[in-house]
């Protein structure tokens, strides 16, 4: 998946980047402190800190490293469990 600068900007402004009822409800009804980035080093330099600090994680693919915080994950993973 390619993240366009517009998508990153929308996320950082608290706007849902896709038209999906579940995601739109999440953005509308939860107080989110968002910081979107495509910089893997910034995101995963301290995975434990990232996992603890995140209330919600939007991800393209579910990965094993996030299974223990599955309740925080929102994913449109077509090949795994969403």
C-alpha positions as CSV (number, residue, x, y, z in Angstrom):
1,X,0.0,0.0,0.0
2,X,1.3,3.4,-0.9
3,X,0.6,6.2,1.5
4,X,0.2,9.6,-0.2
5,X,1.2,12.8,1.6
6,X,-2.6,13.7,1.6
7,X,-3.4,10.5,3.5
8,X,-0.7,11.2,6.2
9,X,-2.0,14.8,6.5
10,X,-5.6,13.6,6.9
11,X,-4.6,11.2,9.7
12,X,-2.6,13.9,11.5
13,X,-5.6,16.2,11.3
14,X,-7.9,13.6,12.8
15,X,-9.8,12.8,9.6
16,X,-10.5,9.3,8.3
17,X,-8.5,8.7,5.1
18,X,-10.9,6.1,3.8
19,X,-14.7,5.8,3.4
20,X,-15.5,2.9,5.8
21,X,-18.3,3.1,8.4
22,X,-16.3,1.4,11.2
23,X,-13.3,3.7,10.7
24,X,-15.5,6.8,10.4
25,X,-17.2,5.9,13.6
26,X,-13.9,5.4,15.3
27,X,-12.7,8.8,14.2
28,X,-16.0,10.4,15.2
29,X,-16.5,8.8,18.6
30,X,-13.1,8.2,20.1
31,X,-10.6,10.8,21.3
32,X,-7.6,10.0,19.2
33,X,-4.1,11.4,19.6
34,X,-2.8,10.7,16.1
35,X,0.6,10.8,14.7
36,X,0.8,9.2,11.3
37,X,4.2,8.4,9.7
38,X,5.7,6.2,7.0
39,X,9.1,6.3,8.7
40,X,9.6,2.7,9.9
41,X,12.6,3.7,12.1
42,X,10.5,6.3,13.9
43,X,7.6,3.9,14.4
44,X,9.5,0.8,15.4
45,X,12.6,2.1,17.1
46,X,11.0,1.3,20.4
47,X,8.1,-1.1,19.7
48,X,7.2,-1.6,23.4
49,X,6.8,2.2,23.8
50,X,4.8,2.4,20.6
51,X,2.4,-0.4,21.7
52,X,1.9,1.1,25.1
53,X,1.4,4.7,23.8
54,X,-1.1,3.7,21.1
55,X,-4.8,3.6,21.8
56,X,-5.6,2.6,18.2
57,X,-3.3,1.2,15.5
58,X,-4.4,1.4,11.8
59,X,-2.4,-1.1,9.8
60,X,-2.5,-2.5,6.4
61,X,-1.4,-6.0,7.5
62,X,-1.6,-7.7,10.9
63,X,1.8,-8.8,12.1
64,X,2.8,-11.2,14.9
65,X,4.4,-8.4,16.9
66,X,1.0,-6.8,17.5
67,X,-1.0,-10.0,18.3
68,X,-0.9,-9.3,22.1
69,X,-2.6,-5.9,21.5
70,X,-5.1,-7.1,18.9
71,X,-7.9,-5.2,20.6
72,X,-6.2,-1.9,19.5
73,X,-5.8,-3.0,15.9
74,X,-8.0,-1.9,13.0
75,X,-6.9,-3.5,9.8
76,X,-8.3,-4.2,6.3
77,X,-6.0,-7.2,6.0
78,X,-7.6,-9.4,3.3
79,X,-5.3,-12.3,3.8
80,X,-5.1,-12.6,7.6
81,X,-7.4,-11.9,10.5
82,X,-8.7,-8.3,10.7
